[in-house]
Amino acid sequence: MPKKRKSGGRSGGKRGRASTKTCAGCGAKIPTDKAKKYTVYSSAVDFRLGRELRQEGTYIPRQQKIVYYCVSCAVHKGRTNIRAKKERRG
Ligand SMILES: [Zn+2]
């Protein structure tokens, strides 16, 4: 059967089994090289209030959080799009 993608939807090369990460959307265990990694910044202050405070010159620290999504959750959330066969990269 022909392969849809050369990499099989994975990154990481000729490795065996990869360690797993938990999907932030559905909680599924997914291989690290197949997971979609995103950096999310969150602030403890409400964004409307934060905007006003920033105009006043206040420094508001933001927290960096790394989240992993499985492919189906990433597509559902609009983080990645399904590409046509021509547009696929390998
Ligand atoms: Zn998921």
PDB file of the backbone (N, CA, C, O) and the ligand in Angstrom, with CONECT records:
HET     ZN  A 101       1
ATOM      1  N   MET A   1       0.836  -1.202   0.000  1.00  0.00           N
ATOM      2  CA  MET A   1       0.000   0.000   0.000  1.00  0.00           C
ATOM      3  C   MET A   1       0.872   1.254   0.000  1.00  0.00           C
ATOM      4  O   MET A   1       1.840   1.319   0.758  1.00  0.00           O
ATOM      5  N   PRO A   2       0.556   2.249  -0.827  1.00  0.00           N
ATOM      6  CA  PRO A   2       1.398   3.449  -0.832  1.00  0.00           C
ATOM      7  C   PRO A   2       1.256   4.224   0.466  1.00  0.00           C
ATOM      8  O   PRO A   2       0.211   4.218   1.116  1.00  0.00           O
ATOM      9  N   LYS A   3       2.332   4.880   0.811  1.00  0.00           N
ATOM     10  CA  LYS A   3       2.330   5.672   2.052  1.00  0.00           C
ATOM     11  C   LYS A   3       1.733   7.047   1.789  1.00  0.00           C
ATOM     12  O   LYS A   3       2.003   7.669   0.762  1.00  0.00           O
ATOM     13  N   LYS A   4       0.921   7.511   2.726  1.00  0.00           N
ATOM     14  CA  LYS A   4       0.335   8.842   2.593  1.00  0.00           C
ATOM     15  C   LYS A   4       1.416   9.901   2.795  1.00  0.00           C
ATOM     16  O   LYS A   4       1.488  10.893   2.069  1.00  0.00           O
ATOM     17  N   ARG A   5       2.242   9.663   3.786  1.00  0.00           N
ATOM     18  CA  ARG A   5       3.364  10.565   4.047  1.00  0.00           C
ATOM     19  C   ARG A   5       4.634   9.744   4.189  1.00  0.00           C
ATOM     20  O   ARG A   5       4.625   8.633   4.719  1.00  0.00           O
ATOM     21  N   LYS A   6       5.715  10.312   3.707  1.00  0.00           N
ATOM     22  CA  LYS A   6       7.002   9.618   3.761  1.00  0.00           C
ATOM     23  C   LYS A   6       7.395   9.304   5.201  1.00  0.00           C
ATOM     24  O   LYS A   6       7.948   8.247   5.505  1.00  0.00           O
ATOM     25  N   SER A   7       7.085  10.267   6.081  1.00  0.00           N
ATOM     26  CA  SER A   7       7.470  10.128   7.487  1.00  0.00           C
ATOM     27  C   SER A   7       6.431   9.379   8.316  1.00  0.00           C
ATOM     28  O   SER A   7       6.670   9.052   9.478  1.00  0.00           O
ATOM     29  N   GLY A   8       5.278   9.109   7.709  1.00  0.00           N
ATOM     30  CA  GLY A   8       4.190   8.494   8.474  1.00  0.00           C
ATOM     31  C   GLY A   8       3.591   9.449   9.493  1.00  0.00           C
ATOM     32  O   GLY A   8       3.025   9.016  10.497  1.00  0.00           O
ATOM     33  N   GLY A   9       3.714  10.748   9.236  1.00  0.00           N
ATOM     34  CA  GLY A   9       3.186  11.759  10.148  1.00  0.00           C
ATOM     35  C   GLY A   9       4.050  11.998  11.364  1.00  0.00           C
ATOM     36  O   GLY A   9       3.607  12.597  12.344  1.00  0.00           O
ATOM     37  N   ARG A  10       5.273  11.533  11.304  1.00  0.00           N
ATOM     38  CA  ARG A  10       6.171  11.647  12.454  1.00  0.00           C
ATOM     39  C   ARG A  10       7.426  12.449  12.100  1.00  0.00           C
ATOM     40  O   ARG A  10       7.772  12.630  10.933  1.00  0.00           O
ATOM     41  N   SER A  11       8.071  12.906  13.126  1.00  0.00           N
ATOM     42  CA  SER A  11       9.369  13.540  12.938  1.00  0.00           C
ATOM     43  C   SER A  11      10.338  12.842  13.873  1.00  0.00           C
ATOM     44  O   SER A  11       9.943  12.344  14.927  1.00  0.00           O
ATOM     45  N   GLY A  12      11.561  12.807  13.501  1.00  0.00           N
ATOM     46  CA  GLY A  12      12.500  12.203  14.425  1.00  0.00           C
ATOM     47  C   GLY A  12      13.382  11.140  13.808  1.00  0.00           C
ATOM     48  O   GLY A  12      14.281  10.617  14.466  1.00  0.00           O
ATOM     49  N   GLY A  13      13.138  10.822  12.575  1.00  0.00           N
ATOM     50  CA  GLY A  13      14.018   9.927  11.852  1.00  0.00           C
ATOM     51  C   GLY A  13      13.885   8.473  12.218  1.00  0.00           C
ATOM     52  O   GLY A  13      12.836   8.020  12.677  1.00  0.00           O
ATOM     53  N   LYS A  14      14.967   7.745  12.008  1.00  0.00           N
ATOM     54  CA  LYS A  14      14.948   6.293  12.187  1.00  0.00           C
ATOM     55  C   LYS A  14      15.151   5.931  13.651  1.00  0.00           C
ATOM     56  O   LYS A  14      16.226   5.506  14.074  1.00  0.00           O
ATOM     57  N   ARG A  15      14.133   6.106  14.365  1.00  0.00           N
ATOM     58  CA  ARG A  15      14.156   5.763  15.771  1.00  0.00           C
ATOM     59  C   ARG A  15      13.099   4.704  15.994  1.00  0.00           C
ATOM     60  O   ARG A  15      12.172   4.553  15.197  1.00  0.00           O
ATOM     61  N   GLY A  16      13.241   4.000  17.043  1.00  0.00           N
ATOM     62  CA  GLY A  16      12.224   3.006  17.360  1.00  0.00           C
ATOM     63  C   GLY A  16      11.028   3.653  18.005  1.00  0.00           C
ATOM     64  O   GLY A  16      10.513   4.659  17.516  1.00  0.00           O
ATOM     65  N   ARG A  17      10.595   3.090  19.076  1.00  0.00           N
ATOM     66  CA  ARG A  17       9.459   3.628  19.809  1.00  0.00           C
ATOM     67  C   ARG A  17       9.841   4.912  20.524  1.00  0.00           C
ATOM     68  O   ARG A  17      10.858   4.974  21.214  1.00  0.00           O
ATOM     69  N   ALA A  18       9.023   5.926  20.354  1.00  0.00           N
ATOM     70  CA  ALA A  18       9.300   7.202  21.017  1.00  0.00           C
ATOM     71  C   ALA A  18       8.542   7.268  22.338  1.00  0.00           C
ATOM     72  O   ALA A  18       7.538   6.582  22.527  1.00  0.00           O
ATOM     73  N   SER A  19       9.034   8.098  23.241  1.00  0.00           N
ATOM     74  CA  SER A  19       8.341   8.282  24.514  1.00  0.00           C
ATOM     75  C   SER A  19       7.007   8.986  24.275  1.00  0.00           C
ATOM     76  O   SER A  19       6.791   9.569  23.213  1.00  0.00           O
ATOM     77  N   THR A  20       6.138   8.931  25.239  1.00  0.00           N
ATOM     78  CA  THR A  20       4.794   9.471  25.007  1.00  0.00           C
ATOM     79  C   THR A  20       4.568  10.793  25.742  1.00  0.00           C
ATOM     80  O   THR A  20       5.198  11.100  26.754  1.00  0.00           O
ATOM     81  N   LYS A  21       3.642  11.551  25.177  1.00  0.00           N
ATOM     82  CA  LYS A  21       3.183  12.793  25.787  1.00  0.00           C
ATOM     83  C   LYS A  21       1.660  12.708  25.883  1.00  0.00           C
ATOM     84  O   LYS A  21       1.016  11.986  25.122  1.00  0.00           O
ATOM     85  N   THR A  22       1.112  13.442  26.811  1.00  0.00           N
ATOM     86  CA  THR A  22      -0.344  13.445  26.955  1.00  0.00           C
ATOM     87  C   THR A  22      -0.930  14.609  26.174  1.00  0.00           C
ATOM     88  O   THR A  22      -0.460  15.741  26.284  1.00  0.00           O
ATOM     89  N   CYS A  23      -1.956  14.326  25.388  1.00  0.00           N
ATOM     90  CA  CYS A  23      -2.631  15.365  24.614  1.00  0.00           C
ATOM     91  C   CYS A  23      -3.408  16.275  25.567  1.00  0.00           C
ATOM     92  O   CYS A  23      -4.130  15.806  26.447  1.00  0.00           O
ATOM     93  N   ALA A  24      -3.242  17.588  25.371  1.00  0.00           N
ATOM     94  CA  ALA A  24      -3.913  18.554  26.249  1.00  0.00           C
ATOM     95  C   ALA A  24      -5.404  18.663  25.922  1.00  0.00           C
ATOM     96  O   ALA A  24      -6.183  19.166  26.731  1.00  0.00           O
ATOM     97  N   GLY A  25      -5.796  18.194  24.747  1.00  0.00           N
ATOM     98  CA  GLY A  25      -7.193  18.281  24.339  1.00  0.00           C
ATOM     99  C   GLY A  25      -8.016  17.108  24.822  1.00  0.00           C
ATOM    100  O   GLY A  25      -9.053  17.288  25.461  1.00  0.00           O
ATOM    101  N   CYS A  26      -7.555  15.898  24.516  1.00  0.00           N
ATOM    102  CA  CYS A  26      -8.362  14.713  24.809  1.00  0.00           C
ATOM    103  C   CYS A  26      -7.717  13.785  25.826  1.00  0.00           C
ATOM    104  O   CYS A  26      -8.348  12.826  26.271  1.00  0.00           O
ATOM    105  N   GLY A  27      -6.493  14.049  26.196  1.00  0.00           N
ATOM    106  CA  GLY A  27      -5.837  13.234  27.194  1.00  0.00           C
ATOM    107  C   GLY A  27      -5.246  11.937  26.694  1.00  0.00           C
ATOM    108  O   GLY A  27      -4.856  11.081  27.489  1.00  0.00           O
ATOM    109  N   ALA A  28      -5.176  11.785  25.392  1.00  0.00           N
ATOM    110  CA  ALA A  28      -4.630  10.560  24.820  1.00  0.00           C
ATOM    111  C   ALA A  28      -3.113  10.535  24.950  1.00  0.00           C
ATOM    112  O   ALA A  28      -2.460  11.579  24.957  1.00  0.00           O
ATOM    113  N   LYS A  29      -2.568   9.345  25.052  1.00  0.00           N
ATOM    114  CA  LYS A  29      -1.115   9.198  25.072  1.00  0.00           C
ATOM    115  C   LYS A  29      -0.644   9.132  23.625  1.00  0.00           C
ATOM    116  O   LYS A  29      -1.066   8.273  22.851  1.00  0.00           O
ATOM    117  N   ILE A  30       0.239  10.062  23.283  1.00  0.00           N
ATOM    118  CA  ILE A  30       0.712  10.122  21.904  1.00  0.00           C
ATOM    119  C   ILE A  30       2.236  10.111  21.867  1.00  0.00           C
ATOM    120  O   ILE A  30       2.884  10.659  22.759  1.00  0.00           O
ATOM    121  N   PRO A  31       2.815   9.483  20.829  1.00  0.00           N
ATOM    122  CA  PRO A  31       4.262   9.494  20.726  1.00  0.00           C
ATOM    123  C   PRO A  31       4.786  10.917  20.564  1.00  0.00           C
ATOM    124  O   PRO A  31       4.196  11.722  19.843  1.00  0.00           O
ATOM    125  N   THR A  32       5.889  11.225  21.231  1.00  0.00           N
ATOM    126  CA  THR A  32       6.439  12.587  21.212  1.00  0.00           C
ATOM    127  C   THR A  32       6.719  13.075  19.795  1.00  0.00           C
ATOM    128  O   THR A  32       6.479  14.241  19.485  1.00  0.00           O
ATOM    129  N   ASP A  33       7.218  12.203  18.942  1.00  0.00           N
ATOM    130  CA  ASP A  33       7.569  12.652  17.594  1.00  0.00           C
ATOM    131  C   ASP A  33       6.338  12.836  16.704  1.00  0.00           C
ATOM    132  O   ASP A  33       6.450  13.341  15.587  1.00  0.00           O
ATOM    133  N   LYS A  34       5.194  12.438  17.182  1.00  0.00           N
ATOM    134  CA  LYS A  34       3.968  12.636  16.413  1.00  0.00           C
ATOM    135  C   LYS A  34       3.128  13.775  16.989  1.00  0.00           C
ATOM    136  O   LYS A  34       2.229  14.289  16.322  1.00  0.00           O
ATOM    137  N   ALA A  35       3.422  14.161  18.218  1.00  0.00           N
ATOM    138  CA  ALA A  35       2.645  15.199  18.892  1.00  0.00           C
ATOM    139  C   ALA A  35       2.944  16.573  18.316  1.00  0.00           C
ATOM    140  O   ALA A  35       4.042  16.835  17.825  1.00  0.00           O
ATOM    141  N   LYS A  36       1.954  17.436  18.386  1.00  0.00           N
ATOM    142  CA  LYS A  36       2.124  18.820  17.944  1.00  0.00           C
ATOM    143  C   LYS A  36       2.396  19.666  19.177  1.00  0.00           C
ATOM    144  O   LYS A  36       1.608  19.679  20.123  1.00  0.00           O
ATOM    145  N   LYS A  37       3.501  20.360  19.155  1.00  0.00           N
ATOM    146  CA  LYS A  37       3.950  21.121  20.317  1.00  0.00           C
ATOM    147  C   LYS A  37       3.642  22.596  20.140  1.00  0.00           C
ATOM    148  O   LYS A  37       3.969  23.184  19.109  1.00  0.00           O
ATOM    149  N   TYR A  38       3.014  23.191  21.138  1.00  0.00           N
ATOM    150  CA  TYR A  38       2.702  24.613  21.082  1.00  0.00           C
ATOM    151  C   TYR A  38       3.082  25.271  22.397  1.00  0.00           C
ATOM    152  O   TYR A  38       2.982  24.675  23.469  1.00  0.00           O
ATOM    153  N   THR A  39       3.516  26.499  22.284  1.00  0.00           N
ATOM    154  CA  THR A  39       3.821  27.283  23.473  1.00  0.00           C
ATOM    155  C   THR A  39       2.672  28.235  23.713  1.00  0.00           C
ATOM    156  O   THR A  39       2.315  29.028  22.841  1.00  0.00           O
ATOM    157  N   VAL A  40       2.095  28.155  24.895  1.00  0.00           N
ATOM    158  CA  VAL A  40       0.944  28.988  25.237  1.00  0.00           C
ATOM    159  C   VAL A  40       1.351  29.949  26.339  1.00  0.00           C
ATOM    160  O   VAL A  40       1.930  29.554  27.351  1.00  0.00           O
ATOM    161  N   TYR A  41       1.037  31.212  26.125  1.00  0.00           N
ATOM    162  CA  TYR A  41       1.327  32.219  27.147  1.00  0.00           C
ATOM    163  C   TYR A  41       0.034  32.584  27.852  1.00  0.00           C
ATOM    164  O   TYR A  41      -0.974  32.885  27.213  1.00  0.00           O
ATOM    165  N   SER A  42       0.072  32.556  29.150  1.00  0.00           N
ATOM    166  CA  SER A  42      -1.115  32.937  29.895  1.00  0.00           C
ATOM    167  C   SER A  42      -0.751  33.990  30.934  1.00  0.00           C
ATOM    168  O   SER A  42       0.357  34.014  31.471  1.00  0.00           O
ATOM    169  N   SER A  43      -1.707  34.842  31.191  1.00  0.00           N
ATOM    170  CA  SER A  43      -1.497  35.893  32.172  1.00  0.00           C
ATOM    171  C   SER A  43      -2.513  35.749  33.292  1.00  0.00           C
ATOM    172  O   SER A  43      -3.659  35.363  33.062  1.00  0.00           O
ATOM    173  N   ALA A  44      -2.088  36.058  34.487  1.00  0.00           N
ATOM    174  CA  ALA A  44      -2.981  35.959  35.637  1.00  0.00           C
ATOM    175  C   ALA A  44      -3.999  37.098  35.628  1.00  0.00           C
ATOM    176  O   ALA A  44      -5.052  37.009  36.259  1.00  0.00           O
ATOM    177  N   VAL A  45      -3.671  38.172  34.901  1.00  0.00           N
ATOM    178  CA  VAL A  45      -4.537  39.350  34.849  1.00  0.00           C
ATOM    179  C   VAL A  45      -5.473  39.237  33.645  1.00  0.00           C
ATOM    180  O   VAL A  45      -5.077  38.771  32.577  1.00  0.00           O
ATOM    181  N   ASP A  46      -6.710  39.667  33.834  1.00  0.00           N
ATOM    182  CA  ASP A  46      -7.682  39.695  32.743  1.00  0.00           C
ATOM    183  C   ASP A  46      -7.169  40.587  31.611  1.00  0.00           C
ATOM    184  O   ASP A  46      -6.582  41.637  31.869  1.00  0.00           O
ATOM    185  N   PHE A  47      -7.386  40.178  30.366  1.00  0.00           N
ATOM    186  CA  PHE A  47      -6.715  40.862  29.259  1.00  0.00           C
ATOM    187  C   PHE A  47      -7.167  42.306  29.067  1.00  0.00           C
ATOM    188  O   PHE A  47      -6.385  43.142  28.615  1.00  0.00           O
ATOM    189  N   ARG A  48      -8.421  42.609  29.405  1.00  0.00           N
ATOM    190  CA  ARG A  48      -8.888  44.004  29.275  1.00  0.00           C
ATOM    191  C   ARG A  48      -8.212  44.894  30.317  1.00  0.00           C
ATOM    192  O   ARG A  48      -7.759  46.003  30.033  1.00  0.00           O
ATOM    193  N   LEU A  49      -8.166  44.357  31.535  1.00  0.00           N
ATOM    194  CA  LEU A  49      -7.485  45.063  32.618  1.00  0.00           C
ATOM    195  C   LEU A  49      -5.992  45.166  32.326  1.00  0.00           C
ATOM    196  O   LEU A  49      -5.359  46.192  32.579  1.00  0.00           O
ATOM    197  N   GLY A  50      -5.444  44.070  31.784  1.00  0.00           N
ATOM    198  CA  GLY A  50      -4.019  44.032  31.451  1.00  0.00           C
ATOM    199  C   GLY A  50      -3.637  45.077  30.424  1.00  0.00           C
ATOM    200  O   GLY A  50      -2.573  45.689  30.516  1.00  0.00           O
ATOM    201  N   ARG A  51      -4.511  45.284  29.439  1.00  0.00           N
ATOM    202  CA  ARG A  51      -4.245  46.280  28.406  1.00  0.00           C
ATOM    203  C   ARG A  51      -4.178  47.692  29.009  1.00  0.00           C
ATOM    204  O   ARG A  51      -3.312  48.499  28.672  1.00  0.00           O
ATOM    205  N   GLU A  52      -5.124  47.948  29.906  1.00  0.00           N
ATOM    206  CA  GLU A  52      -5.134  49.260  30.568  1.00  0.00           C
ATOM    207  C   GLU A  52      -3.892  49.455  31.424  1.00  0.00           C
ATOM    208  O   GLU A  52      -3.273  50.519  31.419  1.00  0.00           O
ATOM    209  N   LEU A  53      -3.542  48.411  32.155  1.00  0.00           N
ATOM    210  CA  LEU A  53      -2.364  48.489  33.019  1.00  0.00           C
ATOM    211  C   LEU A  53      -1.089  48.694  32.210  1.00  0.00           C
ATOM    212  O   LEU A  53      -0.184  49.422  32.616  1.00  0.00           O
ATOM    213  N   ARG A  54      -1.040  48.020  31.032  1.00  0.00           N
ATOM    214  CA  ARG A  54       0.142  48.142  30.176  1.00  0.00           C
ATOM    215  C   ARG A  54       0.284  49.576  29.644  1.00  0.00           C
ATOM    216  O   ARG A  54       1.390  50.094  29.496  1.00  0.00           O
ATOM    217  N   GLN A  55      -0.857  50.193  29.363  1.00  0.00           N
ATOM    218  CA  GLN A  55      -0.826  51.586  28.898  1.00  0.00           C
ATOM    219  C   GLN A  55      -0.279  52.521  29.975  1.00  0.00           C
ATOM    220  O   GLN A  55       0.348  53.543  29.698  1.00  0.00           O
ATOM    221  N   GLU A  56      -0.546  52.122  31.208  1.00  0.00           N
ATOM    222  CA  GLU A  56      -0.027  52.915  32.331  1.00  0.00           C
ATOM    223  C   GLU A  56       1.462  52.669  32.545  1.00  0.00           C
ATOM    224  O   GLU A  56       2.140  53.411  33.257  1.00  0.00           O
ATOM    225  N   GLY A  57       1.943  51.623  31.918  1.00  0.00           N
ATOM    226  CA  GLY A  57       3.369  51.329  32.034  1.00  0.00           C
ATOM    227  C   GLY A  57       3.695  50.243  33.036  1.00  0.00           C
ATOM    228  O   GLY A  57       4.822  50.157  33.523  1.00  0.00           O
ATOM    229  N   THR A  58       2.713  49.413  33.346  1.00  0.00           N
ATOM    230  CA  THR A  58       2.950  48.328  34.297  1.00  0.00           C
ATOM    231  C   THR A  58       3.521  47.116  33.568  1.00  0.00           C
ATOM    232  O   THR A  58       3.123  46.804  32.445  1.00  0.00           O
ATOM    233  N   TYR A  59       4.429  46.461  34.205  1.00  0.00           N
ATOM    234  CA  TYR A  59       4.960  45.215  33.643  1.00  0.00           C
ATOM    235  C   TYR A  59       4.133  44.052  34.190  1.00  0.00           C
ATOM    236  O   TYR A  59       4.053  43.842  35.400  1.00  0.00           O
ATOM    237  N   ILE A  60       3.524  43.307  33.281  1.00  0.00           N
ATOM    238  CA  ILE A  60       2.722  42.162  33.705  1.00  0.00           C
ATOM    239  C   ILE A  60       3.445  40.885  33.267  1.00  0.00           C
ATOM    240  O   ILE A  60       3.585  40.632  32.070  1.00  0.00           O
ATOM    241  N   PRO A  61       3.895  40.095  34.215  1.00  0.00           N
ATOM    242  CA  PRO A  61       4.567  38.856  33.812  1.00  0.00           C
ATOM    243  C   PRO A  61       3.583  37.852  33.234  1.00  0.00           C
ATOM    244  O   PRO A  61       2.443  37.742  33.686  1.00  0.00           O
ATOM    245  N   ARG A  62       4.039  37.138  32.243  1.00  0.00           N
ATOM    246  CA  ARG A  62       3.177  36.111  31.660  1.00  0.00           C
ATOM    247  C   ARG A  62       3.849  34.757  31.804  1.00  0.00           C
ATOM    248  O   ARG A  62       5.074  34.630  31.780  1.00  0.00           O
ATOM    249  N   GLN A  63       3.004  33.761  31.955  1.00  0.00           N
ATOM    250  CA  GLN A  63       3.533  32.427  32.175  1.00  0.00           C
ATOM    251  C   GLN A  63       3.575  31.625  30.876  1.00  0.00           C
ATOM    252  O   GLN A  63       2.618  31.594  30.101  1.00  0.00           O
ATOM    253  N   GLN A  64       4.713  30.985  30.673  1.00  0.00           N
ATOM    254  CA  GLN A  64       4.882  30.182  29.477  1.00  0.00           C
ATOM    255  C   GLN A  64       4.540  28.729  29.797  1.00  0.00           C
ATOM    256  O   GLN A  64       4.981  28.177  30.804  1.00  0.00           O
ATOM    257  N   LYS A  65       3.755  28.133  28.925  1.00  0.00           N
ATOM    258  CA  LYS A  65       3.360  26.750  29.142  1.00  0.00           C
ATOM    259  C   LYS A  65       3.465  26.013  27.813  1.00  0.00           C
ATOM    260  O   LYS A  65       3.017  26.506  26.778  1.00  0.00           O
ATOM    261  N   ILE A  66       4.054  24.847  27.856  1.00  0.00           N
ATOM    262  CA  ILE A  66       4.166  24.059  26.634  1.00  0.00           C
ATOM    263  C   ILE A  66       3.089  22.990  26.641  1.00  0.00           C
ATOM    264  O   ILE A  66       2.991  22.200  27.580  1.00  0.00           O
ATOM    265  N   VAL A  67       2.286  22.969  25.593  1.00  0.00           N
ATOM    266  CA  VAL A  67       1.224  21.975  25.496  1.00  0.00           C
ATOM    267  C   VAL A  67       1.431  21.109  24.254  1.00  0.00           C
ATOM    268  O   VAL A  67       1.977  21.550  23.243  1.00  0.00           O
ATOM    269  N   TYR A  68       0.988  19.894  24.366  1.00  0.00           N
ATOM    270  CA  TYR A  68       1.079  18.962  23.251  1.00  0.00           C
ATOM    271  C   TYR A  68      -0.326  18.568  22.840  1.00  0.00           C
ATOM    272  O   TYR A  68      -1.188  18.321  23.682  1.00  0.00           O
ATOM    273  N   TYR A  69      -0.545  18.513  21.533  1.00  0.00           N
ATOM    274  CA  TYR A  69      -1.833  18.081  21.014  1.00  0.00           C
ATOM    275  C   TYR A  69      -1.632  16.894  20.086  1.00  0.00           C
ATOM    276  O   TYR A  69      -0.625  16.808  19.383  1.00  0.00           O
ATOM    277  N   CYS A  70      -2.591  15.984  20.088  1.00  0.00           N
ATOM    278  CA  CYS A  70      -2.566  14.922  19.096  1.00  0.00           C
ATOM    279  C   CYS A  70      -3.025  15.535  17.765  1.00  0.00           C
ATOM    280  O   CYS A  70      -3.574  16.637  17.751  1.00  0.00           O
ATOM    281  N   VAL A  71      -2.808  14.847  16.678  1.00  0.00           N
ATOM    282  CA  VAL A  71      -3.090  15.402  15.358  1.00  0.00           C
ATOM    283  C   VAL A  71      -4.560  15.773  15.217  1.00  0.00           C
ATOM    284  O   VAL A  71      -4.881  16.843  14.699  1.00  0.00           O
ATOM    285  N   SER A  72      -5.454  14.905  15.669  1.00  0.00           N
ATOM    286  CA  SER A  72      -6.880  15.174  15.497  1.00  0.00           C
ATOM    287  C   SER A  72      -7.331  16.384  16.320  1.00  0.00           C
ATOM    288  O   SER A  72      -8.180  17.154  15.871  1.00  0.00           O
ATOM    289  N   CYS A  73      -6.768  16.557  17.523  1.00  0.00           N
ATOM    290  CA  CYS A  73      -7.109  17.725  18.340  1.00  0.00           C
ATOM    291  C   CYS A  73      -6.532  18.997  17.726  1.00  0.00           C
ATOM    292  O   CYS A  73      -7.185  20.041  17.729  1.00  0.00           O
ATOM    293  N   ALA A  74      -5.307  18.913  17.200  1.00  0.00           N
ATOM    294  CA  ALA A  74      -4.674  20.084  16.571  1.00  0.00           C
ATOM    295  C   ALA A  74      -5.466  20.545  15.355  1.00  0.00           C
ATOM    296  O   ALA A  74      -5.601  21.744  15.112  1.00  0.00           O
ATOM    297  N   VAL A  75      -5.980  19.606  14.605  1.00  0.00           N
ATOM    298  CA  VAL A  75      -6.801  19.936  13.436  1.00  0.00           C
ATOM    299  C   VAL A  75      -8.137  20.527  13.896  1.00  0.00           C
ATOM    300  O   VAL A  75      -8.614  21.513  13.333  1.00  0.00           O
ATOM    301  N   HIS A  76      -8.729  19.923  14.913  1.00  0.00           N
ATOM    302  CA  HIS A  76     -10.010  20.396  15.428  1.00  0.00           C
ATOM    303  C   HIS A  76      -9.911  21.811  15.968  1.00  0.00           C
ATOM    304  O   HIS A  76     -10.829  22.612  15.795  1.00  0.00           O
ATOM    305  N   LYS A  77      -8.800  22.119  16.621  1.00  0.00           N
ATOM    306  CA  LYS A  77      -8.615  23.446  17.192  1.00  0.00           C
ATOM    307  C   LYS A  77      -8.097  24.457  16.179  1.00  0.00           C
ATOM    308  O   LYS A  77      -7.907  25.627  16.511  1.00  0.00           O
ATOM    309  N   GLY A  78      -7.870  24.020  14.963  1.00  0.00           N
ATOM    310  CA  GLY A  78      -7.414  24.928  13.910  1.00  0.00           C
ATOM    311  C   GLY A  78      -5.952  25.284  13.999  1.00  0.00           C
ATOM    312  O   GLY A  78      -5.514  26.260  13.389  1.00  0.00           O
ATOM    313  N   ARG A  79      -5.169  24.494  14.766  1.00  0.00           N
ATOM    314  CA  ARG A  79      -3.742  24.778  14.885  1.00  0.00           C
ATOM    315  C   ARG A  79      -3.002  24.322  13.629  1.00  0.00           C
ATOM    316  O   ARG A  79      -2.044  24.962  13.195  1.00  0.00           O
ATOM    317  N   THR A  80      -3.443  23.239  13.067  1.00  0.00           N
ATOM    318  CA  THR A  80      -2.883  22.760  11.801  1.00  0.00           C
ATOM    319  C   THR A  80      -4.023  22.531  10.834  1.00  0.00           C
ATOM    320  O   THR A  80      -5.164  22.301  11.235  1.00  0.00           O
ATOM    321  N   ASN A  81      -3.704  22.597   9.576  1.00  0.00           N
ATOM    322  CA  ASN A  81      -4.719  22.358   8.559  1.00  0.00           C
ATOM    323  C   ASN A  81      -4.376  21.111   7.765  1.00  0.00           C
ATOM    324  O   ASN A  81      -3.213  20.734   7.619  1.00  0.00           O
ATOM    325  N   ILE A  82      -5.415  20.494   7.264  1.00  0.00           N
ATOM    326  CA  ILE A  82      -5.212  19.341   6.417  1.00  0.00           C
ATOM    327  C   ILE A  82      -4.784  19.854   5.046  1.00  0.00           C
ATOM    328  O   ILE A  82      -5.479  20.658   4.424  1.00  0.00           O
ATOM    329  N   ARG A  83      -3.643  19.382   4.594  1.00  0.00           N
ATOM    330  CA  ARG A  83      -3.128  19.844   3.304  1.00  0.00           C
ATOM    331  C   ARG A  83      -3.468  18.869   2.195  1.00  0.00           C
ATOM    332  O   ARG A  83      -3.566  17.660   2.404  1.00  0.00           O
ATOM    333  N   ALA A  84      -3.645  19.429   1.012  1.00  0.00           N
ATOM    334  CA  ALA A  84      -3.887  18.605  -0.166  1.00  0.00           C
ATOM    335  C   ALA A  84      -2.619  17.838  -0.500  1.00  0.00           C
ATOM    336  O   ALA A  84      -1.524  18.197  -0.068  1.00  0.00           O
ATOM    337  N   LYS A  85      -2.783  16.795  -1.263  1.00  0.00           N
ATOM    338  CA  LYS A  85      -1.675  15.907  -1.589  1.00  0.00           C
ATOM    339  C   LYS A  85      -0.483  16.671  -2.179  1.00  0.00           C
ATOM    340  O   LYS A  85       0.673  16.374  -1.878  1.00  0.00           O
ATOM    341  N   LYS A  86      -0.787  17.651  -3.017  1.00  0.00           N
ATOM    342  CA  LYS A  86       0.277  18.441  -3.655  1.00  0.00           C
ATOM    343  C   LYS A  86       1.021  19.299  -2.638  1.00  0.00           C
ATOM    344  O   LYS A  86       2.227  19.523  -2.746  1.00  0.00           O
ATOM    345  N   GLU A  87       0.274  19.768  -1.656  1.00  0.00           N
ATOM    346  CA  GLU A  87       0.870  20.699  -0.686  1.00  0.00           C
ATOM    347  C   GLU A  87       1.645  19.994   0.427  1.00  0.00           C
ATOM    348  O   GLU A  87       2.380  20.626   1.185  1.00  0.00           O
ATOM    349  N   ARG A  88       1.469  18.678   0.513  1.00  0.00           N
ATOM    350  CA  ARG A  88       2.128  17.961   1.588  1.00  0.00           C
ATOM    351  C   ARG A  88       3.633  17.955   1.406  1.00  0.00           C
ATOM    352  O   ARG A  88       4.147  17.823   0.295  1.00  0.00           O
ATOM    353  N   ARG A  89       4.313  18.098   2.508  1.00  0.00           N
ATOM    354  CA  ARG A  89       5.763  18.097   2.451  1.00  0.00           C
ATOM    355  C   ARG A  89       6.288  16.709   2.809  1.00  0.00           C
ATOM    356  O   ARG A  89       6.464  16.386   3.984  1.00  0.00           O
ATOM    357  N   GLY A  90       6.524  15.926   1.828  1.00  0.00           N
ATOM    358  CA  GLY A  90       7.119  14.605   2.032  1.00  0.00           C
ATOM    359  C   GLY A  90       6.300  13.627   2.799  1.00  0.00           C
ATOM    360  O   GLY A  90       6.730  12.494   3.013  1.00  0.00           O
TER     361      GLY A  90
HETATM  362 ZN    ZN A 101      -6.136  14.859  21.451  1.00  0.00          ZN2+
END
